[in-house]
């Protein structure tokens, strides 16, 4: 560790082993009147760097000084009358204003399939202090097993939906009771991917969630398993949580599971290593993530990694860890931290790209592909060579090349039955409109 004290700023270079000594030097300099502290760290993990940033900001705040902590990750703490601001690149979970938390079935139910009220109450006790909280909760199907006398999760869709119908009311009632002990009110929001990919439904979902949060209500979100089809089979509550986090402009997404983070292999095998930080796809090379191991959930680590990819691509940091360690996780300690890889974009287009299930495919000629991909133009009838699938106006469809490679996804303006007679025709003919307007289109 090296330190250079010279007005008007203090420069500190530190590493993981010298962190406490650096804090002592900073505290001494601040007491001596240094108005600005600049800290650079080497040989530390992102989590250690964040912890250092929080500690330094506390010292600077107490002294009324300004701090800059390691600009290599764009962490800047400007401390003054306006308070402390942490810029892009950090994950201030402890100070996050709005958090989306997703909890899986295996973290809420007993091995026999019933709802474990003790585990649920422990979870609620940790989450209740969060003023703006969205809880994406699995567990409806699992909670419905015991009342229906089912020994395990059913395989057929009809029985799954019956269990969800019974279990959903039990799950929400348990949450309402547990949160009421903390003076919190619970509101239930049931969504399906198809509901929110359509413009009007998407706006309704966003407006409802925003109003619930403004009223101080804990929004408990779940997919509408009683009527869902693809969602009920593939554990989309992980993906749903990522999309909801972007929808409500959350400061962070926390994915809770029965595993304490992402390992580079099966965590049950000796030698598997917990990944503390994931900055992008390059950090996942060689990592194997399996499916659900408990038999109660439909997702697994693979679906959580996919959800983290969706959220971080939209600028939302993600922390993955064990539900039993939720208190520490909310303080930014433990688990696997997925750092943002992109910026926030149109929430509706994010839903279209990641939440929609294409109802059909439109095959494009080379000119149409260039217009859509390179020039970002609307898709016209003249550029479509063939139509596949059955869909109606407003459904999501994939736009593919002649060799079947999907290049974009959009909301089609025509029924499938209408399109064959329009192919190759100009929009000037008979007042034809675009097949897919550019505002309803996202590149893949």
N, C-alpha and C positions, 0 to 999 in steps of 0.2 A: 504494500500500500504506500502510495506517495501522496503528499499533500503540499500544496503551495498556497500560502496565505498572502494575499496582496489585495489591497482595496482597489476597486470596490467589490471584488468577488473572491470566493474561496473555491479552488479547484481540488477535487478529491478523486484519485484513481484507486479503485479497490477491487478485491476479488472476493470469492465466497468465504474464505477463511478469515479475511480481515474486515468483514462487514461490521462487526461490533466495534472494532477500533475506529473505523471510519465514522460511525455514529458519534463516538465520544469526541473526535476531533471536530465534527460539525457542530455538536452541541456547544463545545468550548468557543468556537469561532463566532457562533451566533450570539452567545452571551457577551462577546467582546464587541458586538455591533456590526458584524459583517452583514450587508444588506442582500447579498446574492450568493447562493451556493450552487456550484455546478459539479455534478457527480458523474463519473464514467466508471463502468464496471467491465471486468474481463473475466472469462472463465466461470460465468454464472449462468444458471438456467433462467428462462423467462420468468418462471415462478419466483425464483430468488430475487430477480431484478424487480419484479413487481412489489415483493415484500419490502425490499430496500426503499423503493419509491414511496410506499405508504409511510414507512417510518421517518424518512427524511421530510416528507411533507408535514408530518405531525410536528416535528421539531421546528420547521420553518414557520408554520402557522402560529405556534406559540410565541415565536420571536418577532412575528410581523415581517419576515423576510421573504424573498422570492427564491424558488428552487428550480433547477433544471436537472433532471435525472436521466442520464444516458440517452442522448438523442439518436443513437443507432437504432432504437426501436420506436422512435417518435414519442417517447414518454416525456411530457412536459408538465410540470406542476407549477403554476403561477399562483402563488399564495398571497393574498391581500384581503382587502375589505370585501371583495366579491366572493371569497371562499377559494376552495381548491378545485382546479380543473385538470382532469386527466385526459390527455388527447388520445387520438387513434393509436391502436397498437397495444393498449393495456386492457386488462379485464378487471375493473374495479367492482367485483361482485359485492363486496361488503358495502359499497356505496351506491350500487345500482338502484335506480329509482323504480324501474319497471322490469320485472323478471317473469319469464315463462318457465314453469317447471313441469316436466313430464315424468310420471311415475308409471311403472309397468305392473302388470298383473302379479308377477311373482313377488313383488315387494309389498303387496297388499293382502294376499290370501294365504290360507293355510295349505299344507300339503294335500289335505282332503278336498280342497276346492272352495271352502267357505271363506267369507270375508274375515280377516284378522283385525278386529277392532283395536287391539292393542298396538299393532304396527301402524295402523292408520292414524290413531291418536298421537303417537310419537311423531309421525310426519307432520301432522297439523300443528303440533306445538312448536315445531321448528319454523314452519312457514307463516304462521299467523302474524308475526310482527311486520311482515312485508306489507306496506300500505297498498301497493299496486301489484297484484299477483294474479296471474292466469295459471291455473292448474289443469294441464291436459292429463287426464287420468284414464288409464286402462282399468280393467277389472270388472266390467259389467258382466261379461260372460262367465268369468270365474266365480263372481259373487252369486250368480244364479244357479250354479251347479248343485250345491247342497240342498236348497229348497226344492229343487226338482228331483232330488234323489239320484243324481248322476255322479258316478264315481270319478269320471275324468272328462276332460274337454271333448265334446262330441265332434265328429268329423263331418257330419252332414250339415249343410247350410241351414236348413229349416230348424234343426234343434239348436244350433248355435244362436240363431235369431230369437228363438223362444227363451233361451237362457239369458240373452242380453236384455230382453224385455222385462224379465223378472228381476235380474240383477241390477239393472240401472237404477231403479227406484231405491233399492237397498243401499247402493253405493252412495248416491247423492244424499240420502237421509243420514247416513253415517257421517259424511262430511259436514252436513249442516249442524248436526249435534256437536261434533268436535270443534268446529270453528265458533259456534255460539258461546262456548266456554271462554273464548277470548273476545267476545263482543263483536264478532264478525258475521256478516250475512253472506250466504252463498247463493249464487245464481247459476243455473244449468244452461249450457249452450250445446246443442247437438248439431253436428255438422257432417256433411259428406263432401267428398271432393267435387262431385258433380254440382252440388248446391252452390259452391263458391266460385267455380270457374266462370259462371254466367254473370254478366255485368251487374244486373239488378240484385241478384242474390249475394254476390260478393260485397256490394256496398252495404247491404242490410247487415251482413255478418260483421263488417268493420264498425258500422255505426252502433250496433248492439254492444259489442265488446268495449268500445270506447266509453259508452254511456255507463256501463256497469262499473268500469274502473273509476270513472269520474265520481260515481256515487259511493265509492269505497267498498264495493262488493267484490268478493272473491269469485271470479268466473271459473267454473268447473266445466271444462270442455271435453267432449268425447265425440268420436265418430258415431253416427246414428246406426249402431250395429244391428238394430232390429229390422232395418230395411236395406242396409248396405250389402253389396255383393263382393266386388274385388277387395274393398277395404277390410272386410271382415276376415279375409283369408290371408292377407299379406302383412298384417301388423303395421298398418299405416299410421297408427297413432304417433309413432316416432316422426314420420314425415309430416304429419299434421301439426305436431308441435313446432317443427321448424318453420312451417308456413305461417302459423299463428304468431310466432315470435316476430316475423317480419311484418305481418299484418298490423299488429298493435305497436310496432316500432319499439320493441323491447330492447333494453340495454344488454340483456344476456339471456341465454337459454341454458337451462340445467336439465340434463337427461339422467334420471335416476334409474338404477338397475340393481341386480343382486350381485354385481361384480364391481370392484372398486376402481375400474378404469379400463382402458384399452391396453391389452398386452400384445406383444409381438407374436404370440402363439397361444395355445390353449392354457389358460391360467391355472388349470389343475395339474399341469405337467411341470416338473422341476426344470428350472432354467428359463422359464418364460419371464420376460422383463416388462414391467409396467412402463408405458410411454407417458411421460409427464407433459410433453408438449407436441402438438402436431401443427406445423405451419402450412402444410399443403400436401398434395398427392405424393410428392417425393418422400415424405416421411412415412408413408404407408406402404412403400415398396417392400415386399416380402412379408407383410403382416397378414395373418389369416384370421378372419372374423367369422365365426359360425352362427348358426341359427339359435332358436330358443332351446334352452336346455331343461327348463323346469316342467314343460308340458302344460303350463297354465297360460302362458302368453303365446302370441302368434308371431312375435318379432324375434329379435336376437341382436347380437352385437353388430352383425352386418347391416341391419336396418338402422341402427343408431349411428353408425359411421356414415351411412348414406344421408341421414337426417342432418348430421353435422356438416356434411359437404354442402347441402342445400342452404343451410343457415349461414355458414361462413362465407359462401359465395355472395350472399346478399348483405354482407357486412355485420352479421350478428355473431359475436363470440359464443362458443359453446363449451360447457364443462360437463364431462361425463364421469359419473362416480356412483358409489353405492348409496342406496337409500338409507342405510343404517348410519351413514356419515354425513347426512344432509346438513347438519348444523355447521360442521367444519367446511363443507363444500361452499355453502353460502357466504362463508368468510374468506373464500378463495384459497382454501387449504385442501390439498389432496386431489385425487382424480386425474383425468386427462383433459388438458386444455387445448381446444381447437381454436387457433387464432384466425381472425377474419382474413379471407383471401380476396374479397372483392368489396364493392361499394353497394350501398342500398340502391335498389332500382324500383321500378314500378311494381307495387305489390300485386296488382292484378296480373301482370305478365309473369310474375314469379309463380302465382297459382296456376296459370295456364301451362307453364313449362314443367312444373313438378307435381301438380295435383290432379291434372286432367287425365282421363283415359281416352285416347283417340277412338272415335267411332268408325273411322274409315281412313282411306288414303287417297290422295290426289297425286297422280304421276305427272311431273312437269317436264317440258322440253328444256333444252340447254339455255335458250334465251330467257325463259321464265325463271330458271334457277339463278341466272346472273342478275336479273331484275330484282328478285326477292332478297338474295343473299348479299350481293355487292352494292346494289343501289338502294336497298331497303324500300322497295316499292310494293304496292298492293299486287295481289295475284289476280290476273285477268283471265276470262274464259279462254282467250286465244292461246294461252300458254299451257293449258291442261290437255294432256293427251289421253288420259283414261281415269276412270273413277272406280274405287274399290270400297266395298262395305255398304252398310245401310245406316244412314244418318239423316237428321232433319236440320233445318236452318238453325244456327246457333250452337250446334254441336262442335266439339274439338275434333280436328282431323290432322293427320300428318301430311306434310308436303314432301314427296320423295322424288329422287332422280330416276332415270330410266332403269338403272340397275338396283333400285330398291333402297338406296341410302337416304335416310331421313335427314332433311336439311332444316326444317322448320315445323312449327305447329301453330295452328290458328283456328279461329272460330269461323266456320263456313257460313256463307250467306244464303245458300240454297239447300233444298232437300236433295238427297242422292238421286231421286227419280227425275229431278228437273235438269240435272247437269249434262247428261249425254247429248241432249239436243242443243246445248249451248257451246259445246267444245269447238274451239277454233273460230268462234265468232267475235267480232269486235264489240266493245262496250258501246260504241255509237249506234249499233243496230238495236232497234226497238227499246232504246233506253236501258240497256243492260247495266247492272251494277257489278262491282268487283266480286269475285268469288270469295276472296279473303281480304279484308281491308288491312292495311299495314298497321293500323292501331290495334287490331285484333290478332297480331301475328308476333311470334317470338322465334328467334333463330336457335337451333340446337347445337 
